[in-house]
Amino acid sequence: MNDQDRDQLRKTILELIKRGHVRFTAIEKRCVASCLPFATSHTFRHQFYGYLLGQGYVARVTRGVYALTEKGEQLLLLLT
Protein backbone atom coordinates (compact mmCIF):
# COMPACT_ATOMS: atom_id res chain seq x y z
CA MET A 1 0.00 0.00 0.00
CA ASN A 2 1.47 3.36 -1.00
CA ASP A 3 0.96 6.78 0.60
CA GLN A 4 -1.89 7.72 -1.73
CA ASP A 5 -3.76 4.53 -0.86
CA ARG A 6 -3.28 5.18 2.86
CA ASP A 7 -4.51 8.76 2.51
CA GLN A 8 -7.56 7.62 0.54
CA LEU A 9 -8.40 4.99 3.17
CA ARG A 10 -7.94 7.49 6.00
CA LYS A 11 -10.11 10.03 4.19
CA THR A 12 -12.85 7.44 3.69
CA ILE A 13 -12.80 6.49 7.38
CA LEU A 14 -12.93 10.12 8.52
CA GLU A 15 -15.76 10.95 6.11
CA LEU A 16 -17.81 7.98 7.34
CA ILE A 17 -17.40 9.07 10.95
CA LYS A 18 -18.28 12.65 10.06
CA ARG A 19 -21.46 11.49 8.30
CA GLY A 20 -22.61 9.77 11.47
CA HIS A 21 -21.36 6.19 11.04
CA VAL A 22 -19.80 6.13 14.48
CA ARG A 23 -19.89 2.45 15.43
CA PHE A 24 -16.67 0.60 14.65
CA THR A 25 -18.32 -2.33 12.88
CA ALA A 26 -20.42 -0.03 10.67
CA ILE A 27 -17.36 2.01 9.73
CA GLU A 28 -15.35 -1.13 8.95
CA LYS A 29 -18.10 -2.75 6.84
CA ARG A 30 -18.74 0.38 4.79
CA CYS A 31 -15.06 1.05 4.30
CA VAL A 32 -14.22 -2.50 3.20
CA ALA A 33 -17.30 -2.57 0.94
CA SER A 34 -16.19 0.65 -0.76
CA CYS A 35 -14.64 0.53 -4.19
CA LEU A 36 -11.13 0.82 -2.78
CA PRO A 37 -9.31 -2.33 -3.96
CA PHE A 38 -6.79 -2.16 -1.12
CA ALA A 39 -9.39 -1.79 1.65
CA THR A 40 -9.41 -5.01 3.64
CA SER A 41 -10.27 -5.59 7.29
CA HIS A 42 -6.56 -5.76 8.05
CA THR A 43 -5.63 -2.50 6.33
CA PHE A 44 -8.71 -0.80 7.80
CA ARG A 45 -7.86 -1.84 11.37
CA HIS A 46 -4.22 -0.86 10.93
CA GLN A 47 -5.15 2.63 9.74
CA PHE A 48 -7.98 3.06 12.24
CA TYR A 49 -6.26 1.88 15.41
CA GLY A 50 -2.62 2.32 14.49
CA TYR A 51 -2.84 5.73 12.91
CA LEU A 52 -6.13 7.62 13.32
CA LEU A 53 -6.88 6.61 16.90
CA GLY A 54 -3.23 6.46 17.92
CA GLN A 55 -2.48 9.96 16.63
CA GLY A 56 -5.63 11.53 18.10
CA TYR A 57 -7.60 12.09 14.89
CA VAL A 58 -10.43 9.90 16.19
CA ALA A 59 -11.56 9.54 19.80
CA ARG A 60 -13.41 6.70 21.48
CA VAL A 61 -16.66 8.03 22.95
CA THR A 62 -17.91 4.76 24.43
CA ARG A 63 -17.31 1.10 23.72
CA GLY A 64 -17.36 0.67 19.93
CA VAL A 65 -18.41 4.28 19.27
CA TYR A 66 -16.00 6.84 17.81
CA ALA A 67 -16.04 10.53 16.91
CA LEU A 68 -13.78 12.90 15.01
CA THR A 69 -11.59 15.19 17.04
CA GLU A 70 -10.71 18.73 16.03
CA LYS A 71 -7.40 17.34 14.80
CA GLY A 72 -9.33 14.79 12.70
CA GLU A 73 -11.44 17.54 11.15
CA GLN A 74 -8.26 19.35 10.13
CA LEU A 75 -6.77 16.18 8.62
CA LEU A 76 -9.96 15.60 6.63
CA LEU A 77 -9.70 19.11 5.19
CA LEU A 78 -6.10 18.44 4.18
CA LEU A 79 -6.99 15.15 2.52
CA THR A 80 -9.85 16.66 0.53
N, C-alpha and C positions, 0 to 999 in steps of 0.2 A: 504494500500500500504506500503510495507516495504522498507528499504533503498536500496536494490538491484533493486527493481522495479523503484524507483525514479532515481537511477543512470542510469539505462538502458534507461529510458524515456529522461533524460537530454542528454545522449550520442546521442540518435537518433535525437533529435532536433538540437544539435550542428553539427552533421554530415550533416544533410539536409541543414543547413545554409552554411556550408563550401562548399558543392557541388554546391551552386548557387541558391538554393530555398530560396530566400530572402523575398518574400512577406508573410505576416503573414498567410493569408488564405491558401496559397499553403503549407506552413510548417504544419499548423494544419491538413489539409486534408490528407497529406501523412503520418503524424505521427499517426493519428487515424486509418488510413487504414492499418497501419503496422500490423504485426502479434503479437503485444504486447496485451495480453488480458486485461490489466489494462489501456490501453491508450484510454481515452474518451476525449471529448472536455473539460470537467471540469478539469480532471487531467492535460491535456495538458496546459490549460490556467494558472492553478495554478503554474505549474513548469516554464512556460515561463515568465509570468509577475512577479509572486511572488518570484521566485528564480533567474533564469538566467538574466532577465533584472534588477531586483532589486539589485542583487549583482555585476552587471557590467560585466557579461560574454558575454552579447549580448548588442549591442547599436542600437538605432533607428537612421536610416540614414535620412529617410523622412517618411511621413505618410504611415504606413503599410509596410515599407521596413526596414529590419534589417540586421545587419552584426555582425560577431564575433569580439570580442575585443582580444587583446593580452592575457588578463586573460582568455578568453573563449578558446583560442587555447591551453593554458596550462592545463585547466580543461579537455579538450577533450583528450589530451595525457595521463592524469592520469586515465581517465575512460576506455581507450583502453587496 
